[in-house]
Amino acid sequence: MAKQSETNKSEYFKYLEFAEEFVKKQMKPFSSDDVKSEYLKNHLKPENHNVFSSVFVALSKKGAIKFNGNFVKTKFKEAHGRFIKEWISKEY
C-alpha cells in the first residue's frame, strides 16, 4: 500500500497535468469549478480535496493562468455558494 504522502503527490501531479492541458485550450474565462467538473467526468475524486486548490496556486505562480478580476458563484453544493475567482489562460 502506498504511503499517504505518495498518494497525495500522485493525485496532485495527475490533476496538475490535466489542468495544464485544460487551461491551454480555454479561450474564455473559467473557474476552478470548470476544471474540477471536467476532471471528475473521467476520474475519481482525489482523497485530498486540497489537490484542486493547490494546482491553481501552482498554475498561477507559473504564469499559465491569471486572475481576471471577476468572482463567480461556485457550482458545488459542498462549497455553500461561496464566490471563487475566475481565471484566464495565458494562451487567451
C-alpha positions as CSV (number, residue, x, y, z in Angstrom):
1,M,0.0,0.0,0.0
2,A,1.3,3.5,-0.9
3,K,2.1,5.9,1.8
4,Q,-0.4,8.8,2.2
5,S,2.1,11.4,1.0
6,E,2.9,9.4,-2.1
7,T,-0.8,9.0,-2.9
8,N,-1.2,12.8,-2.4
9,K,1.7,13.6,-4.7
10,S,0.4,11.2,-7.3
11,E,-3.1,12.7,-7.2
12,Y,-1.5,16.2,-7.3
13,F,0.6,15.6,-10.4
14,K,-2.3,13.8,-12.2
15,Y,-4.6,16.7,-11.6
16,L,-1.9,19.3,-12.4
17,E,-1.2,17.6,-15.8
18,F,-5.0,17.6,-16.6
19,A,-5.4,21.2,-15.5
20,E,-2.4,22.4,-17.6
21,E,-3.9,20.8,-20.7
22,F,-7.4,22.2,-19.9
23,V,-6.3,25.8,-19.5
24,K,-4.3,25.8,-22.7
25,K,-7.5,25.1,-24.6
26,Q,-9.6,27.7,-22.8
27,M,-10.3,30.8,-24.9
28,K,-12.7,32.2,-22.4
29,P,-12.7,32.9,-18.7
30,F,-13.1,29.8,-16.4
31,S,-13.2,28.9,-12.7
32,S,-11.6,26.2,-10.8
33,D,-15.1,24.6,-10.7
34,D,-15.0,24.3,-14.5
35,V,-11.7,22.4,-14.4
36,K,-12.8,20.2,-11.5
37,S,-16.1,19.3,-13.2
38,E,-14.3,18.2,-16.4
39,Y,-11.7,16.2,-14.4
40,L,-14.4,14.4,-12.3
41,K,-16.2,13.3,-15.5
42,N,-13.4,10.7,-16.1
43,H,-11.5,10.5,-12.9
44,L,-12.2,9.6,-9.3
45,K,-12.4,12.3,-6.7
46,P,-8.9,12.7,-5.0
47,E,-8.7,11.6,-1.4
48,N,-7.3,15.0,-0.5
49,H,-9.6,17.8,-1.6
50,N,-6.8,20.4,-1.3
51,V,-5.4,18.9,-4.6
52,F,-7.7,21.1,-6.5
53,S,-6.8,24.4,-4.9
54,S,-3.0,23.7,-4.8
55,V,-2.9,23.1,-8.5
56,F,-4.4,26.6,-9.2
57,V,-1.8,28.1,-6.9
58,A,0.9,26.3,-9.0
59,L,-0.6,27.4,-12.3
60,S,-0.8,31.0,-11.2
61,K,2.8,31.0,-10.0
62,K,3.9,29.5,-13.3
63,G,2.1,32.3,-15.2
64,A,-0.1,29.7,-17.0
65,I,-3.3,31.4,-15.7
66,K,-4.2,34.9,-14.5
67,F,-7.0,36.2,-12.3
68,N,-9.2,38.3,-14.5
69,G,-10.7,40.4,-11.6
70,N,-14.1,38.6,-11.5
71,F,-15.6,36.3,-9.0
72,V,-18.3,33.7,-9.8
73,K,-20.5,31.7,-7.5
74,T,-19.3,28.1,-7.0
75,K,-21.3,25.3,-8.7
76,F,-20.5,22.7,-6.0
77,K,-23.1,22.2,-3.2
78,E,-20.4,21.4,-0.6
79,A,-18.9,24.9,-1.1
80,H,-22.1,26.5,0.2
81,G,-22.5,29.1,-2.6
82,R,-19.2,30.9,-1.9
83,F,-17.6,33.0,-4.6
84,I,-14.5,31.9,-6.4
85,K,-12.0,33.5,-8.7
86,E,-12.5,33.5,-12.5
87,W,-9.3,32.9,-14.4
88,I,-8.0,33.4,-17.9
89,S,-5.3,31.3,-19.7
90,K,-2.1,33.0,-20.8
91,E,-3.0,31.5,-24.2
92,Y,-6.2,33.6,-24.3
